């Protein structure tokens, strides 16, 4: 299929530089971009929670059996109000 595509001058310059670096044609760049857009819309990415755990042996002995209220009090101890 033949079609006309109007793009900004700045984007056109970036595409020309990309094509020169990659040895690609304008057609291949456009087709690749369109495929990526279509694929992104079809495949919802599953949520992956980043592992933010740290090394260690858990809570200090003084807090192992404490409730959240006691832990929070200790965290804010000496910080006013």
C-alpha positions as CSV (number, residue, x, y, z in Angstrom):
1,X,0.0,0.0,0.0
2,X,1.3,3.4,-0.8
3,X,0.4,6.4,1.4
4,X,1.7,9.8,2.3
5,X,2.9,10.6,5.8
6,X,3.5,14.1,7.0
7,X,5.9,14.4,10.0
8,X,7.6,17.3,11.6
9,X,11.0,18.5,10.2
10,X,12.7,17.6,13.5
11,X,11.4,14.1,13.5
12,X,12.3,13.7,9.9
13,X,15.9,14.6,10.7
14,X,16.0,12.1,13.5
15,X,14.6,9.4,11.3
16,X,17.2,10.2,8.6
17,X,20.0,9.9,11.1
18,X,18.6,6.7,12.4
19,X,18.3,5.2,8.9
20,X,21.9,6.1,8.2
21,X,23.2,4.5,11.4
22,X,21.1,1.4,11.1
23,X,21.2,1.0,7.3
24,X,17.4,1.0,7.3
25,X,14.8,2.2,4.9
26,X,12.1,4.6,5.7
27,X,9.6,1.9,5.0
28,X,11.2,-0.5,7.4
29,X,11.3,2.1,10.2
30,X,7.6,3.0,9.7
31,X,6.6,-0.7,9.6
32,X,8.6,-1.5,12.7
33,X,7.1,1.4,14.6
34,X,3.6,0.4,13.5
35,X,4.1,-3.2,14.6
36,X,5.4,-2.1,18.0
37,X,2.4,0.2,18.5
38,X,0.0,-2.6,17.6
39,X,1.8,-5.2,19.7
40,X,1.8,-2.9,22.7
41,X,-1.9,-2.5,22.5
42,X,-2.6,-6.2,22.4
43,X,-0.4,-7.5,25.1
44,X,-1.1,-6.0,28.5
45,X,2.1,-6.3,30.6
46,X,1.6,-8.2,33.8
47,X,2.3,-6.1,36.9
48,X,5.6,-7.1,38.5
49,X,6.4,-5.7,42.0
50,X,10.0,-4.7,42.3
51,X,11.8,-6.7,45.0
52,X,12.6,-4.0,47.6
53,X,13.6,-6.4,50.4
54,X,16.8,-5.9,52.3
55,X,19.2,-8.3,53.9
56,X,19.0,-8.8,57.6
57,X,17.4,-10.9,60.3
58,X,14.1,-9.2,60.8
59,X,13.1,-6.9,63.6
60,X,15.3,-6.2,66.6
61,X,14.5,-8.4,69.6
62,X,12.7,-5.5,71.4
63,X,10.2,-5.3,68.6
64,X,9.6,-8.9,67.5
65,X,6.4,-9.3,69.5
66,X,5.4,-5.6,69.5
67,X,2.4,-4.3,67.7
68,X,2.5,-1.7,65.0
69,X,1.5,1.0,67.4
70,X,4.6,0.4,69.6
71,X,6.9,0.2,66.5
72,X,5.4,3.5,65.2
73,X,5.9,5.2,68.6
74,X,9.6,4.2,68.6
75,X,10.1,5.4,65.1
76,X,8.7,8.9,66.0
77,X,10.2,9.0,69.5
78,X,11.9,12.4,70.2
79,X,10.5,14.0,67.0
80,X,8.0,16.4,68.6
81,X,4.2,16.3,69.0
